[in-house]
Amino acid sequence: MVTLVNRAKVGTSTTGTGTITLGSAESGYQTFADAGVVDADVVRYVIEDGTDWEIGTGTYTATGTTLTRTVLESSNADVAINLSGSAVVFVGAAAEDLAPEKVGTITGTTLDLTSGNVFSYTPTAETTFVFSNPPATGTALGFTLELNGEFIDGGYDLANAEPPAYGAFSVAAQDTSPEGIFFKPDGTKMYVIGAAGDNVNEYDLSTAWDVTSASYLQNFSVAAQETVPTGIFFKPDGTKMYVIGFSGDDVNEYDLSTAWDVSSSSYLQNFSVAAQEISPAGVFFKPDGTKMYVIGNTGDDVNEYDLSTAWDVSSSSYLQNFSVAAQETIPTGIFFKPDGAKMYVIGFSGDDVNEYDLSTAWDVSSSSYLQNFSVAAQETIPQGIFFKPDGLKMYVIGTSGDAVFSYTLSTAWDVSAASFDVPTEGYFSVAAQDTVPTGMFFKPDGTKMYVIGAAGQDVNEYDLSTAWDVSSASYLQNFSVAAQETVPTGMFFKPDGTKMYVIGIAGDDVNEYDLSTAWDVSTASYLQNFSVAAQETAPRGMFFKPDGTKMYVLGATGDDVNEYDLSTAWDVTSASYLQNFSVSAQDTFPTSIFFKPDGTKMYVIGAAGQDVNEYDLSTAWDVSSASYLQNFSVAAQETVPQGIFFKPDGTKMYVIGAGGDAIWQYSTGFVGDATFTYPASVEWPAGTPPTSPADGETDLLRFLTLDGGSTYYGRVVGDNFS
């Protein structure tokens, strides 16, 4: 807001278009200072110089008595007029200063400050405001924001799903067919090459060697040289890049004018490896650039080349090869220990990393197989491999999960000592109880968890010290179902914990148990069963309506959800088949099913798509009214998903699988009164933003900037209107 005062009008001898030096008061008027203008005030000024005129805002300086000029309008096409030396300057109000309140526009969560000075907002989600188009530098502005409190039910929405932080980073946004990976020697940059985009994607890592800290920066297309790139390598100083691929069967060499900056790459030359390999999948160089190694899945071998000129691929000559077919028939990536004494080969026939010793460094003919390490729990189509220079970290990339997975090696360069970097929270391994977990269930208050598995043929019970936090789980006891089902695939409990149901593919039936002590599986006793074989011979999951009058069975033979009515609630012998709904368009190996408590949403997880599929039901609990909405991939966390469960408010989702033998916990939305976050440029009384209005209440906030939006002052002027 500008400063306005009465009868301030002075002359000025200033010439030109710059800052004005204010002179003495005109007859009958007073100086700016006498009128009350103080140092650093921003005033609305008017200049008249003959027939020329100018209106604007200016900052007053008491020392020297000057006034800056920011033009609003003028007779000189709205730019500063050229002063003659005999102009007059006075304080006056412009139309903008006298404008009435005007409702402004909010687009998304962005307030357009040129559109008005009163804004109203009702949230549909958690909100972070942006103030756009602030006034010119040195100009003041005030505006009012009406906030309407709203309860947000954002649960059960797969669009909001996020896994816990762990040793993986998705590159799917840049390439859905990642083939190779490379890191800068200090671990602050990562490069991924892919066959979907035919480019090299560059990422910055804010924490060296921590892939979870990666952020995408830029890419460089190699399509002019290679349309199916499969591997990438850089010279240690970052001034050269090498790309290998299936379409050209050659190694392409690029110069980088700025080290490690792929946008500065320029193609130089290539070298054909077709005489040795027509499906080259990976490339590696000796640190001094005098040897090159190419692996491929036609010959299933490592080909060794000598370079007479270091790092110049055109000087390459083939020397010899070493077959890895005994360990891997589809090798896709290769890496060497920096001293050349070890070689590592990854591939997707074995889904593992194979380690070899070289009795003569860098001589592949001296290689001997030592051991391997499976990455199948994380990636079933591994394509590339990389190690941290100290051998204590290993990275794998693949086209199943479209992600980079990180592993820690407790003994450097020993793959048998590798372990996947699992989350520190939101994750719990059940491998100690079952290595083929097929389903899970939670007590309604989240303090107990149950896992059923085909290896142990039992139901395992866990206590959770923190409700709904799987990382707080501790194993308590189990109950065998082997007498009724030898391949159990799913389970369910009555809401009061006095009944348990188990389904499986050996009996093709639902087995009902009574629990004499609610939620205590050790008190379970078998009661009766109901066959679903007429509808499904490979039942994988089941679910009951909360009142026990409907039962749903999911199967991998029909790839459908079968709906049953129970004439006696919770009594499976009273079940009668009603109808089904096919999910084959989304998954051809569905494994588990879950419904929103009101029956308006259905979720199906499957091992074919490795994802959770969400459906809307226009008629609650009627599967024939289901329509597919969206999905969420869990492939980066679990390659063989078997079970799914949601927290009752829909803010957490749980997935269990036989790939990793673990439960993953995802956040799936927000439920509660919406909260508001303001720009960092807003300063509040006592430094604390106001609490957000509750559902049904309205708050009024006033904001003021005196410096063109660099800083805003905010305060509540009306609280809890309702």
Backbone hydrogen bonds, N-H to C=O, Kabsch-Sander energy under -0.5 kcal/mol:
donor,donor_aa,acceptor,acceptor_aa,energy
3,T,42,V,-3.7
9,K,7,R,-0.7
9,K,30,Q,-1.7
10,V,89,V,-3.1
11,G,24,S,-2.1
12,T,87,A,-1.9
16,G,83,L,-1.7
20,I,67,L,-2.7
22,L,20,I,-0.6
22,L,65,T,-3.0
23,G,11,G,-2.8
26,E,9,K,-2.4
29,Y,26,E,-2.5
30,Q,7,R,-2.3
35,A,31,T,-1.8
36,G,33,A,-1.3
37,V,32,F,-2.4
40,A,60,Y,-3.2
41,D,38,V,-2.1
43,V,41,D,-0.6
43,V,58,G,-2.6
44,R,3,T,-1.1
45,Y,43,V,-0.7
45,Y,56,G,-2.5
46,V,90,F,-2.4
47,I,54,E,-2.9
48,E,88,V,-2.3
49,D,52,D,-2.9
52,D,49,D,-2.1
54,E,47,I,-1.9
55,I,73,E,-3.1
56,G,45,Y,-1.9
57,T,70,T,-2.3
58,G,43,V,-2.1
60,Y,41,D,-3.0
60,Y,58,G,-0.5
61,T,66,T,-2.5
62,A,60,Y,-0.5
64,G,62,A,-0.6
65,T,62,A,-0.5
66,T,61,T,-1.6
67,L,20,I,-2.2
68,T,59,T,-1.6
70,T,57,T,-2.1
71,V,69,R,-0.5
72,L,55,I,-3.2
73,E,55,I,-2.0
75,S,53,W,-2.4
78,D,74,S,-0.9
79,V,76,N,-1.2
83,L,16,G,-2.7
83,L,81,I,-0.9
85,G,14,T,-0.7
87,A,12,T,-0.9
88,V,48,E,-2.3
89,V,10,V,-3.3
90,F,46,V,-2.4
91,V,8,A,-2.1
92,G,44,R,-1.7
97,D,94,A,-1.1
98,L,94,A,-0.8
98,L,95,A,-0.9
99,A,96,E,-0.7
104,G,118,V,-3.4
105,T,112,D,-0.5
107,T,105,T,-0.5
107,T,110,T,-2.3
108,G,106,I,-0.7
109,T,107,T,-0.8
110,T,107,T,-2.2
111,L,109,T,-0.5
111,L,130,V,-3.2
112,D,105,T,-2.2
112,D,110,T,-0.6
113,L,111,L,-0.9
113,L,132,S,-2.3
115,S,112,D,-1.6
117,N,102,K,-2.3
118,V,102,K,-1.8
119,F,144,T,-2.8
121,Y,146,E,-2.5
127,T,675,T,-2.2
129,F,677,T,-3.0
130,V,109,T,-2.0
132,S,111,L,-2.9
132,S,130,V,-0.7
139,T,136,A,-2.3
141,L,705,T,-2.5
143,F,703,F,-2.2
144,T,117,N,-2.6
145,L,701,L,-3.0
146,E,119,F,-3.7
147,L,145,L,-0.6
147,L,699,D,-2.9
148,N,121,Y,-2.5
148,N,146,E,-0.5
149,G,147,L,-0.6
149,G,697,E,-3.5
152,I,150,E,-0.5
152,I,672,G,-3.3
153,D,151,F,-0.6
154,G,152,I,-0.8
154,G,670,F,-2.9
156,Y,650,G,-2.6
157,D,154,G,-0.5
157,D,668,T,-1.2
158,L,156,Y,-0.7
160,N,157,D,-2.0
161,A,158,L,-1.4
162,E,667,S,-2.1
167,G,421,D,-2.9
168,A,166,Y,-2.6
169,F,404,V,-1.9
171,V,402,D,-2.6
172,A,402,D,-0.7
174,Q,171,V,-1.7
175,D,171,V,-2.9
179,E,193,I,-3.2
180,G,193,I,-1.6
182,F,191,Y,-2.0
184,K,189,K,-2.2
187,G,184,K,-2.8
190,M,203,Y,-2.0
191,Y,182,F,-3.2
192,V,201,N,-2.2
193,I,180,G,-1.9
194,G,199,N,-1.5
195,A,177,S,-2.5
198,D,194,G,-0.9
199,N,194,G,-0.7
200,V,220,F,-3.0
201,N,192,V,-3.2
201,N,199,N,-0.6
202,E,218,Q,-3.5
203,Y,190,M,-2.7
204,D,215,S,-2.7
205,L,188,T,-2.5
206,S,204,D,-0.6
206,S,213,S,-1.6
208,A,206,S,-0.5
209,W,187,G,-2.3
210,D,207,T,-2.2
211,V,209,W,-0.8
213,S,210,D,-2.0
214,A,211,V,-1.7
215,S,204,D,-2.3
217,L,202,E,-2.9
218,Q,202,E,-1.2
220,F,200,V,-1.8
222,V,198,D,-2.7
223,A,198,D,-0.7
225,Q,222,V,-1.8
226,E,222,V,-3.4
230,T,244,I,-3.0
231,G,244,I,-1.6
233,F,242,Y,-1.9
235,K,240,K,-2.3
238,G,235,K,-2.7
241,M,254,Y,-2.1
242,Y,233,F,-3.2
243,V,252,N,-2.2
244,I,231,G,-1.8
245,G,250,D,-0.9
246,F,228,V,-2.2
249,D,245,G,-1.1
251,V,271,F,-2.8
252,N,243,V,-3.4
252,N,250,D,-0.6
253,E,269,Q,-3.5
254,Y,241,M,-2.7
255,D,266,S,-2.7
256,L,239,T,-2.5
257,S,255,D,-0.6
257,S,264,S,-1.7
259,A,257,S,-0.5
260,W,238,G,-2.3
261,D,258,T,-2.1
262,V,260,W,-0.8
264,S,261,D,-2.0
265,S,262,V,-1.8
266,S,255,D,-2.1
268,L,253,E,-2.9
269,Q,253,E,-1.2
271,F,251,V,-1.8
273,V,249,D,-2.8
274,A,249,D,-0.7
276,Q,273,V,-1.9
277,E,273,V,-3.2
281,A,295,I,-3.3
282,G,295,I,-1.6
284,F,293,Y,-2.1
286,K,291,K,-2.3
289,G,286,K,-2.9
292,M,305,Y,-2.1
293,Y,284,F,-3.2
294,V,303,N,-2.3
295,I,282,G,-2.0
296,G,301,D,-1.2
297,N,279,S,-1.7
300,D,296,G,-0.7
301,D,296,G,-0.7
302,V,322,F,-2.9
303,N,294,V,-3.3
303,N,301,D,-0.6
304,E,320,Q,-3.4
305,Y,292,M,-2.7
306,D,317,S,-2.7
307,L,290,T,-2.6
308,S,306,D,-0.6
308,S,315,S,-1.7
310,A,308,S,-0.5
311,W,289,G,-2.3
312,D,309,T,-2.2
313,V,311,W,-0.8
315,S,312,D,-1.9
316,S,313,V,-1.8
317,S,306,D,-2.1
319,L,304,E,-2.9
320,Q,304,E,-1.2
322,F,302,V,-1.7
324,V,300,D,-2.8
325,A,300,D,-0.7
327,Q,324,V,-1.8
328,E,324,V,-3.1
332,T,346,I,-3.3
333,G,346,I,-1.6
335,F,344,Y,-2.0
337,K,342,K,-2.2
340,G,337,K,-2.8
343,M,356,Y,-2.1
344,Y,335,F,-3.2
345,V,354,N,-2.3
346,I,333,G,-2.0
347,G,352,D,-1.1
348,F,330,I,-1.5
351,D,347,G,-0.7
352,D,347,G,-0.9
353,V,373,F,-2.8
354,N,345,V,-3.3
354,N,352,D,-0.5
355,E,371,Q,-3.4
356,Y,343,M,-2.7
357,D,368,S,-2.7
358,L,341,A,-2.4
359,S,357,D,-0.6
359,S,366,S,-1.7
361,A,359,S,-0.5
362,W,340,G,-2.0
363,D,360,T,-2.2
364,V,362,W,-0.8
366,S,363,D,-1.9
367,S,364,V,-1.8
368,S,357,D,-2.1
370,L,355,E,-2.9
371,Q,355,E,-1.2
373,F,353,V,-1.8
375,V,351,D,-2.8
376,A,351,D,-0.7
378,Q,375,V,-1.7
379,E,375,V,-3.2
383,Q,397,I,-3.6
384,G,397,I,-1.9
386,F,395,Y,-1.9
388,K,393,K,-2.3
391,G,388,K,-2.8
394,M,407,Y,-2.1
395,Y,386,F,-3.2
396,V,405,F,-2.3
397,I,384,G,-1.9
398,G,403,A,-1.0
399,T,381,I,-1.8
402,D,398,G,-0.8
403,A,398,G,-0.6
404,V,169,F,-2.7
405,F,396,V,-3.2
405,F,403,A,-0.5
406,S,167,G,-2.8
407,Y,394,M,-2.5
408,T,419,S,-2.8
409,L,392,L,-2.3
410,S,408,T,-0.6
410,S,417,A,-2.0
413,W,391,G,-2.2
414,D,411,T,-2.0
415,V,413,W,-0.7
417,A,414,D,-2.0
418,A,415,V,-1.7
419,S,408,T,-1.8
421,D,406,S,-2.2
422,V,420,F,-1.7
428,F,663,I,-1.8
430,V,661,D,-2.5
431,A,661,D,-0.7
433,Q,430,V,-1.9
434,D,430,V,-2.9
438,T,452,I,-2.9
439,G,452,I,-1.5
441,F,450,Y,-2.1
443,K,448,K,-2.2
446,G,443,K,-2.7
449,M,462,Y,-2.0
450,Y,441,F,-3.1
451,V,460,N,-2.3
452,I,439,G,-2.1
453,G,458,D,-1.4
454,A,436,V,-2.4
457,Q,453,G,-0.9
458,D,453,G,-0.7
459,V,479,F,-2.9
460,N,451,V,-3.5
460,N,458,D,-0.5
461,E,477,Q,-3.5
462,Y,449,M,-2.8
463,D,474,S,-2.6
464,L,447,T,-2.5
465,S,463,D,-0.6
465,S,472,S,-1.6
467,A,465,S,-0.5
468,W,446,G,-2.2
469,D,466,T,-2.2
470,V,468,W,-0.8
472,S,469,D,-2.0
473,A,470,V,-1.8
474,S,463,D,-2.2
476,L,461,E,-3.0
477,Q,461,E,-1.2
479,F,459,V,-1.9
481,V,457,Q,-2.6
482,A,457,Q,-0.7
484,Q,481,V,-1.7
485,E,481,V,-3.3
489,T,503,I,-2.9
490,G,503,I,-1.6
492,F,501,Y,-2.0
494,K,499,K,-2.2
497,G,494,K,-2.8
500,M,513,Y,-2.1
501,Y,492,F,-3.1
502,V,511,N,-2.2
503,I,490,G,-2.2
504,G,509,D,-0.8
505,I,487,V,-1.8
508,D,504,G,-0.9
509,D,504,G,-0.5
510,V,530,F,-2.9
511,N,502,V,-3.4
511,N,509,D,-0.6
512,E,528,Q,-3.4
513,Y,500,M,-2.8
514,D,525,S,-2.6
515,L,498,T,-2.5
516,S,514,D,-0.5
516,S,523,T,-1.4
518,A,516,S,-0.5
519,W,497,G,-2.3
520,D,517,T,-2.1
521,V,519,W,-0.7
523,T,520,D,-2.0
524,A,521,V,-1.7
525,S,514,D,-2.2
527,L,512,E,-3.0
528,Q,512,E,-1.2
530,F,510,V,-1.8
532,V,508,D,-2.6
533,A,508,D,-0.6
535,Q,532,V,-1.8
536,E,532,V,-3.2
540,R,554,L,-3.2
541,G,554,L,-1.6
543,F,552,Y,-2.0
545,K,550,K,-2.1
548,G,545,K,-2.8
551,M,564,Y,-2.1
552,Y,543,F,-3.0
553,V,562,N,-2.4
554,L,541,G,-3.0
555,G,560,D,-1.6
556,A,538,A,-2.2
559,D,555,G,-0.5
560,D,555,G,-0.7
561,V,581,F,-3.0
562,N,553,V,-3.2
562,N,560,D,-0.5
563,E,579,Q,-3.5
564,Y,551,M,-2.9
565,D,576,S,-2.6
566,L,549,T,-2.6
567,S,565,D,-0.6
567,S,574,S,-1.6
569,A,567,S,-0.5
570,W,548,G,-2.2
571,D,568,T,-2.2
572,V,570,W,-0.7
574,S,571,D,-1.9
575,A,572,V,-1.7
576,S,565,D,-2.3
578,L,563,E,-3.0
579,Q,563,E,-1.2
581,F,561,V,-1.8
583,V,559,D,-2.8
584,S,559,D,-0.7
586,Q,583,V,-1.9
587,D,583,V,-2.7
591,T,605,I,-3.1
592,S,605,I,-1.5
594,F,603,Y,-2.1
596,K,601,K,-2.2
599,G,596,K,-2.8
602,M,615,Y,-2.1
603,Y,594,F,-3.3
604,V,613,N,-2.3
605,I,592,S,-2.0
606,G,611,D,-1.5
607,A,589,F,-2.3
610,Q,606,G,-0.8
611,D,606,G,-0.7
612,V,632,F,-2.9
613,N,604,V,-3.1
613,N,611,D,-0.5
614,E,630,Q,-3.4
615,Y,602,M,-2.7
616,D,627,S,-2.7
617,L,600,T,-2.5
618,S,616,D,-0.6
618,S,625,S,-1.6
620,A,618,S,-0.5
621,W,599,G,-2.2
622,D,619,T,-2.2
623,V,621,W,-0.7
625,S,622,D,-2.0
626,A,623,V,-1.7
627,S,616,D,-2.3
629,L,614,E,-3.0
630,Q,614,E,-1.1
632,F,612,V,-2.1
634,V,610,Q,-2.6
635,A,610,Q,-0.7
637,Q,634,V,-1.7
638,E,634,V,-3.5
639,T,377,A,-0.7
642,Q,656,I,-3.4
643,G,656,I,-2.0
645,F,654,Y,-1.8
647,K,652,K,-2.3
650,G,647,K,-2.7
653,M,666,Y,-2.4
654,Y,645,F,-3.3
655,V,664,W,-2.2
656,I,643,G,-1.9
657,G,662,A,-1.1
658,A,640,V,-2.1
661,D,657,G,-0.9
662,A,657,G,-0.6
663,I,428,F,-2.9
664,W,655,V,-2.9
665,Q,426,G,-2.5
666,Y,653,M,-3.4
666,Y,664,W,-0.5
667,S,162,E,-2.4
668,T,651,T,-2.3
672,G,152,I,-2.2
674,A,150,E,-2.7
677,T,127,T,-2.4
682,V,679,P,-1.9
683,E,712,Y,-3.2
687,G,684,W,-2.5
688,T,685,P,-1.4
696,G,149,G,-1.7
697,E,694,A,-2.4
698,T,721,F,-2.6
699,D,147,L,-2.3
700,L,718,G,-2.9
701,L,145,L,-2.6
702,R,715,R,-2.8
703,F,143,F,-2.9
704,L,713,Y,-1.6
705,T,141,L,-2.9
707,D,711,T,-0.5
708,G,139,T,-2.0
710,S,707,D,-0.6
712,Y,681,S,-2.6
713,Y,704,L,-2.9
714,G,683,E,-2.8
714,G,712,Y,-0.5
715,R,702,R,-1.7
717,V,700,L,-2.5
717,V,715,R,-0.5
718,G,700,L,-1.6
721,F,698,T,-3.1
